[in-house]
Amino acid sequence: MSSIDTEFFGGQAVKWVSGTTYPIDFIVRSTISPHNYVKITSSVGGTTDPSGDETNWRRLGAGAIKSIAGYSFSISSGNTSTTVTISAVNTSKAVILNNGSSTSLVYDSSANVGAFPQITTSTTVTVSRVNTGSTAQGYFTVVEYW
């Protein structure tokens, strides 16, 4: 195995190999994600790619977006919520951007409380509102990071 500095600073990081024991501070390239990772523990070789092993590896550099998808929703008059099926995401690495909706969804002046979409499972988002007024429609984006 070459030195840590030579492997990374002399060019591209080496591709991670399952079962190989890497020293602390060794830098490898994931075989799954487009990122480099640095070894943070002295554990023996593992069989999990660094992109899925946050116990032993830390990603280097900024986190790129793995996926981004937009969705629309409609909450019928008389209802306070709806569920939208989304493409599967890792819920600990995903966020929702509320892209706008009708007034009755975003803000209920009588209760002074807003409502918004929330990731409820890896494949569902529940959009809720306080009141049950007219039909509320809107859009949100799910962004998943590596």
C-alpha positions as CSV (number, residue, x, y, z in Angstrom):
1,M,0.0,0.0,0.0
2,S,1.4,3.5,-0.9
3,S,1.6,6.3,1.6
4,I,-1.5,8.3,2.4
5,D,-0.1,11.6,0.9
6,T,1.0,9.8,-2.3
7,E,-2.4,8.2,-2.8
8,F,-4.4,11.3,-2.5
9,F,-2.2,14.3,-3.3
10,G,-0.3,12.5,-6.1
11,G,-3.5,12.0,-8.0
12,Q,-6.9,10.5,-7.6
13,A,-7.6,8.6,-4.4
14,V,-7.5,4.8,-4.7
15,K,-10.8,3.0,-5.1
16,W,-12.0,1.4,-1.8
17,V,-11.6,-2.4,-1.7
18,S,-13.8,-4.6,0.5
19,G,-12.0,-6.4,3.3
20,T,-8.9,-4.2,3.1
21,T,-7.6,-2.7,6.3
22,Y,-6.8,1.0,6.0
23,P,-4.9,3.1,8.5
24,I,-6.5,6.2,10.1
25,D,-6.4,9.2,7.8
26,F,-6.2,7.1,4.7
27,I,-8.3,8.5,1.8
28,V,-10.3,6.3,-0.6
29,R,-12.8,6.8,-3.4
30,S,-16.2,5.1,-2.9
31,T,-17.3,2.5,-5.3
32,I,-20.9,3.6,-4.9
33,S,-21.0,7.4,-4.5
34,P,-18.9,10.0,-6.4
35,H,-17.0,11.0,-3.2
36,N,-13.8,10.5,-1.4
37,Y,-13.7,9.3,2.2
38,V,-11.2,9.5,5.0
39,K,-10.7,6.6,7.6
40,I,-11.5,7.8,11.1
41,T,-11.1,4.6,13.1
42,S,-8.4,2.0,13.5
43,S,-10.9,-0.9,12.9
44,V,-9.9,-3.8,10.7
45,G,-11.1,-4.1,7.1
46,G,-14.8,-3.9,6.6
47,T,-17.1,-5.0,3.8
48,T,-19.3,-1.9,3.7
49,D,-18.5,0.8,1.2
50,P,-17.4,4.0,3.0
51,S,-20.6,5.8,1.7
52,G,-22.6,3.6,3.9
53,D,-20.2,3.3,6.9
54,E,-20.3,6.6,8.8
55,T,-18.8,4.9,11.9
56,N,-15.5,4.3,10.2
57,W,-15.4,6.8,7.4
58,R,-16.1,10.5,6.8
59,R,-16.9,12.1,3.4
60,L,-14.4,14.7,2.2
61,G,-15.6,17.9,0.6
62,A,-19.1,19.3,0.1
63,G,-22.0,16.9,0.0
64,A,-23.4,16.6,-3.5
65,I,-27.1,16.0,-4.2
66,K,-27.9,12.4,-4.8
67,S,-31.4,13.0,-6.1
68,I,-33.9,15.8,-6.4
69,A,-37.6,15.4,-7.3
70,G,-40.6,17.7,-7.4
71,Y,-44.2,16.7,-6.3
72,S,-47.6,18.3,-6.2
73,F,-50.4,17.7,-3.7
74,S,-54.0,18.5,-3.1
75,I,-55.8,18.4,0.2
76,S,-59.6,18.1,-0.3
77,S,-62.0,20.5,1.3
78,G,-62.9,19.1,4.8
79,N,-59.6,17.3,5.2
80,T,-56.5,18.4,7.2
81,S,-53.9,16.2,5.5
82,T,-52.9,14.1,2.5
83,T,-50.1,11.6,1.8
84,V,-47.9,11.7,-1.3
85,T,-45.9,8.7,-2.5
86,I,-42.3,9.7,-3.3
87,S,-39.3,7.9,-4.7
88,A,-37.4,6.1,-1.9
89,V,-34.9,8.3,0.0
90,N,-32.7,7.9,3.0
91,T,-34.7,10.0,5.5
92,S,-31.7,11.0,7.5
93,K,-30.1,12.5,4.4
94,A,-33.2,14.1,2.8
95,V,-34.9,17.5,3.2
96,I,-38.1,19.0,1.9
97,L,-38.4,22.4,0.2
98,N,-41.9,23.8,0.3
99,N,-42.4,25.4,-3.1
100,G,-45.7,27.1,-2.4
101,S,-49.3,26.4,-1.9
102,S,-52.7,27.9,-1.4
103,T,-53.2,30.2,1.6
104,S,-55.4,27.7,3.5
105,L,-52.5,25.3,3.6
106,V,-49.6,27.6,4.5
107,Y,-51.2,29.7,7.2
108,D,-54.4,29.6,9.3
109,S,-55.0,33.1,10.6
110,S,-57.5,32.0,13.2
111,A,-55.1,29.6,14.9
112,N,-51.9,31.6,13.9
113,V,-50.3,28.3,13.0
114,G,-48.7,27.2,9.7
115,A,-48.6,23.8,8.2
116,F,-46.1,22.1,5.9
117,P,-45.1,18.8,4.2
118,Q,-43.0,16.3,6.2
119,I,-41.2,13.2,5.2
120,T,-43.0,10.4,7.1
121,T,-41.3,7.3,5.7
122,S,-38.7,6.6,3.0
123,T,-41.4,6.6,0.4
124,T,-44.1,9.0,1.8
125,V,-44.6,12.7,2.6
126,T,-47.6,13.8,4.6
127,V,-48.8,17.3,4.0
128,S,-50.9,18.8,6.8
129,R,-52.9,22.0,7.5
130,V,-54.7,23.4,10.5
131,N,-58.0,24.2,9.0
132,T,-60.4,22.2,6.8
133,G,-61.4,25.0,4.4
134,S,-61.4,24.8,0.7
135,T,-59.2,22.5,-1.4
136,A,-55.5,23.3,-0.9
137,Q,-53.0,22.6,-3.6
138,G,-49.2,23.1,-3.7
139,Y,-45.8,21.8,-4.6
140,F,-42.7,20.6,-2.7
141,T,-39.3,19.2,-3.6
142,V,-37.5,16.4,-1.9
143,V,-33.7,16.7,-2.0
144,E,-31.5,13.7,-0.9
145,Y,-27.8,14.2,-0.2
146,W,-25.1,11.5,-0.4
